[in-house]
């Protein structure tokens, strides 16, 4: 579904440009790994908060669990 965007200033093209459909652009973002990942972002924020509060797993326990 097209999204209308208001442009406050005129766009000046002063070098070669490539125009592609938004679907192809989104596919390129996906293939490059640049899509938004809200669930992962929340998990990372929670992990950082736990780390900041000192809730960590010591290296020996982690090593024993994965080894």
C-alpha positions as CSV (number, residue, x, y, z in Angstrom):
1,X,0.0,0.0,0.0
2,X,1.5,3.3,-1.0
3,X,2.5,5.7,1.8
4,X,2.3,9.5,1.1
5,X,5.2,11.5,2.4
6,X,5.3,15.3,2.6
7,X,8.5,16.8,1.3
8,X,9.4,20.1,2.9
9,X,12.2,21.0,0.5
10,X,12.7,20.3,-3.2
11,X,14.9,17.3,-4.1
12,X,17.9,18.1,-6.1
13,X,19.6,15.3,-8.0
14,X,23.3,16.2,-8.5
15,X,24.7,12.7,-9.2
16,X,23.5,9.4,-10.8
17,X,20.6,7.8,-9.0
18,X,18.7,4.5,-9.3
19,X,15.0,4.3,-8.7
20,X,13.5,0.9,-7.7
21,X,10.0,-0.1,-6.5
22,X,9.6,0.0,-2.7
23,X,9.0,-3.8,-2.6
24,X,12.4,-4.4,-4.2
25,X,14.0,-2.0,-1.7
26,X,12.4,-3.8,1.2
27,X,13.6,-7.1,-0.2
28,X,17.2,-5.7,-0.4
29,X,17.0,-4.4,3.2
30,X,15.8,-7.9,4.3
31,X,18.6,-9.7,2.4
32,X,21.2,-7.2,3.9
33,X,19.8,-7.8,7.4
34,X,18.6,-4.2,7.9
35,X,14.9,-4.7,8.7
36,X,13.5,-3.7,12.1
37,X,13.5,-6.4,14.6
38,X,11.3,-5.2,17.5
39,X,11.3,-8.4,19.4
40,X,15.1,-8.7,19.2
41,X,15.4,-5.0,20.1
42,X,13.3,-5.6,23.3
43,X,15.3,-8.6,24.2
44,X,18.6,-6.7,23.8
45,X,17.3,-3.8,25.9
46,X,16.2,-6.2,28.7
47,X,19.6,-8.0,28.6
48,X,21.4,-4.6,28.9
49,X,19.2,-3.7,31.9
50,X,19.9,-7.0,33.6
51,X,23.6,-6.6,33.0
52,X,23.5,-3.0,34.4
53,X,21.7,-4.3,37.5
54,X,24.4,-7.0,38.0
55,X,22.3,-9.9,37.0
56,X,24.8,-11.9,35.0
57,X,25.9,-15.5,34.5
58,X,29.5,-16.2,35.4
59,X,31.8,-17.6,32.8
60,X,32.3,-21.0,34.4
61,X,28.5,-21.7,34.5
62,X,28.1,-20.6,30.9
63,X,31.0,-22.6,29.7
64,X,29.7,-25.7,31.4
65,X,26.2,-25.3,29.9
66,X,27.4,-24.8,26.3
67,X,30.4,-27.2,26.5
